[in-house]
Amino acid sequence: MEYQLCFSTLACPNWGWDECLRRGPAFGYDGVEIRLLENNTNLLAYPGFDLPQRAQRRRELELCGFRVAGLASSVRFDSPESQEVARQLKTGEEYVDLAESLGAEFVRVFGDVLPDAPSAREAVLEQIACGLDRLGEYAAQRGIRILIETHGDFADTRLLADLLARTSSPAVGCVWDTHHPWKFFGEPIAETWQRLARWVKHTHWKDSAAAPPPAESDSDEAQAAFERAKALMGGHRPAHYALFGTGEFPARETLETLRHGGYRGWCSLEWEKAWHPELDGPEIALPQFVPAFRRLESA
């Protein structure tokens, strides 16, 4: 089988809705995973997603045979402030409503960074699990999944599996960023899959080289991008990213693991141009991924 391919708009931070719908299909993609549009990570404030315009956005997708795979939010439930947790839940619900309007399958959320003290970590894990379940209950009524990503501390999938085992909502699952557990925690691909298989509903793909990541202070632009990423995601880690198939990530092994495990979800290129401005632009990275991935499938 050929997997459906999409790309995260992290690859094209300056693009708006129209450009995604025009260039995505032209590059061979089946859909898009929306993280930001026109450099705005708050999709709820994007003018084209105002409530009266959402039906038109859905019609535009249908006309070009393109899909929104999911919405990648910054929602997280790790704050010690109850009012902030309530605000995050409300934001998550609004993302679910937008996802439903656009025909998307999921809303991505974060776990991110846990405190060092064991007792504090336990309390935060329980709080995050509760937040996931509450948002999952809302999402399930609308046919949307809530997926927490292997990101930050939760790229250690022992921790993520512990968290997910505490949830009860069938709408809660995970995004397996196939690169992060392997790169940042040295996890073998098979081990990660065995641990998370029952929860994996979406996958991110990227590649990197063994060289140290570029110094984030090399330029004002790079420093600003790094600080913006850290403000949204405390667990953001840099890497020496490479075009797909040109680095050291074991993509073939990962694809075979997914196939043998019966995975049927999307494969999404997450080219982090928004956080790493030194990377090649979308005109290079986006069209390169599709044929590279298709060659991997046919090998």
N, C-alpha and C positions, 0 to 999 in steps of 0.2 A: 504494500500500500504506500501511497505518497501522503505525507503529512500536509496538513494545511499550514501555510507559512504566513506569518505576520511580522511586523516590525514595531518596536517601541518608538514613539516620537522623541525619545531622548536623542535619537540619531539625527534629528532634523529640527532642532529647537526653534528655528525661525519660521518654520512652515505654519500655515494656517490650515483650516479644514479643507478648503478647496484644493490646495496643493497636495495634501495627503491623498485625496480621492482621485486626483489626476495622475500623480506620479506613482502611487502605490501599485495600482493595477498595471501600469506601463512597465514597471520593474518586475512584474511576475508574482506579486504578493496576492494572497487571498483576503487579507484583512490588515487591520492596524490595531495596535494596543496604545491607547492614548495616555501618555504621562503628562504632557504639556502641549500647548498650542501657542504659537507666537510668544514663546518664552514665559508663558503664564502657567504655573503648575496648579493653580486653583481653577479646575475645569468648571466649577460652579459659577465662576465669574466670567467665563468666556462668553462674549456677546452672542455668538451663534448658537449657544445652548440655552438661551432664555426659553422659558416654558412654552410660549406661543410658537417658537421656531422649531421645536424638536420634531414635530411630525414632518416638516419639510426636510430636516436632516435625514430622517429615516427614508424618505422617498428618494433622496439623492443617493443614498447607499444602494437601494434596490435598483435604481436606474443604471448604475455602473457595475453591478454585480460584485460589490465589495462589502466587507463586514467590519464592524468594530468587535474585535475579539474580547476586549475587556477595558476597564478603566483602572489606571494605576494611581491610586490616591496616596496621600501621606498620612492617612488615619492611623492612629496608634493609641493603645490603651494603657500605657505605662506611667502616666503622670501620677504623682502623689496627691494631686488636688482633685477632689471629687467633681468640682465644677468643670474642670478641664476634661475629665473623662466623659462627663455628660455632653460637653460641646463636641468632642470627637465622635461620640455615638450619633449625635444629630447630623454632623457632617457626613458620616458614613451612610446614614439613611438617605440623605440627599443625593449622594453618589449612586446609591442603589436605584433611586428613582430615575436618575439620568441614564444609568446603564440599561434599565428596562426600556426607556424611550428609544434608545439607539439600537436595541436588539442585541446588546452585548451579553456575554455569558457570566462575567464576574467583575468584582471590585477587589483590587489588590490592597492589602493593608500591611503594616509593619508590626513587628515585635520590638526589634532594634536592640537596645542596650539594657542590660540588667545590672543592678547594684552588686557590689562584691560580697557583702555580708550574706551568708547562707539564709538567715531568717528573713532578711529583706527580700532576697531573690524569691523565696517561696511565696511571700505575700504578693509580689508583683506578678509572678506566674499565675497565681489564682485570679488576680485582677484582670490580667490580659485574657485569660480563658473565659472569664465571665463576660467581658466586652465582646469577644468573638461570638459567644453564644447569643448574646442579646442582639447583635447586629445580624447574625445568621438567622435568627428567628424572623426578623423583619424581611430579610432578603429572600428567605425560602417562600414566603407568600407571593413573591414576584418572580420566581423562577431564576433568581440570581445567586451565584455562589460568592462567598467571602473567603478569599485566599490570602493567607499570610506567607510572606516570601522567606526563602533561605537567605537572609540578609543580616548584617550586623552580627550580634552574638548568636542569632538563630541560624546562621550559616553552619554552626555546629549542630548537626541534625540530631544528635542525642538530646540536646536541649529542646529542639523543635518538636521531636516526637513526644517528649515528656509533656510539653505544652498541649499538643493536639490531643493527646490521650485524656486530658482533663476536660475537653469540650464534649458536648453532647449533640449539638445541632448538626444534622446531616448536610446542611449547606456550607459548613466550614471545611476547608481543605487547605492545600498549599500550592504555591508557585515554587517549583524546583528551579532555581537559578543553577543550572548544571555546572557552572564554572566555580561558584563561590565556595561550596564545601570542599571541593577538590583543591582549589587554590589556597584558601586562607586557613583551612583546618586539616589539610592533607588527607582527606577522606577518599578511599577508593570508590569509584563509581558504583560498583556492585553493592558495596556496603550501604551507601547512601540510599540507593533504590530499595534495598531490602527493608531499610528502616522506615522509609516514607511512602512506599508504593501505594498503600490504600488511601492516602490523602492527596496524591499528586494529580492535579487537574489542569495544570498549565506549565509550560517550560520556557525558560529563558536560555538563550544561547549566545556565547561570546568566546573569544579566544585571547590568549595572552602569552607573552614570552617570559623566560625566566629572569631576564634583566630586571634590575630594580625599577620601580615606577619613576617617571620623570619627577623632578623636584617640583612641588606644587607652587613654590615661590619664584619659579623661573620668570614669570611675567605677572603683571597686575591682573590680566585677564584670567590666567590660570588660578591665581590666588583667590580672586573673586568667585570663580566657579566652584572651587573647592569649599570655600566658606559657605556658599549657598547650599551645596549638597549636604554639608555637615549640619546646617541649621534645620534642614528638612529631615535628615536621617543621621542621627548621631553615630550609627554604626557604619557609615560610609568608609570604604577602604579603597585606596588607589591601587592600580596594577598597571603593568606595561602592556596595554591592550594592543592586539594585532588583528588585522583583517582575518575573517573566519577561514580556518584551514591553513594559516601561515604561522601559527604559534605552536604551543605545546599541549593545548587542551586535547584530551583523548575523545574527540568527537565521534569517531567510528564506534568505539566501545560503548559510548553513551547511547548512541542511536540503536545499536544492537540490544542493549539492555532494555531500552524502552519497548522495542518491538517484541522481544521475548516476554516482556512483562505485560503485554496487552494494552499499552498506553495508546489512546486514541485522540488526545487533545492537540492543541496548537503547539507549534514550534516557533518561538518569537525571537527575532534578532534584537538584542539589547546592546546597541552600539552607543556608548555613553559620551557622545559628543557634547552634550549639555554640561557635563561635569568635567570633561577633559577636552578643552578647546584645541589642544594640540593635535587631536586625532583628525584623520581625513574626514572630509565633509560627506553629506548624505549622497551626493552625486557619485561618489566612489564606493562607499561602504554598502549602501542599500542594493544597488544592482549586482554587486559582487557576491552577496550572500546566497541568493536564490540558486544560481547554477552550481555554486560550491556545495550547497546542501543537497541538491538533486543528484549530483555526482556521488555523494556519499551514500544516498539511498540506493542508487543503482549498482554500487560496487559489490 
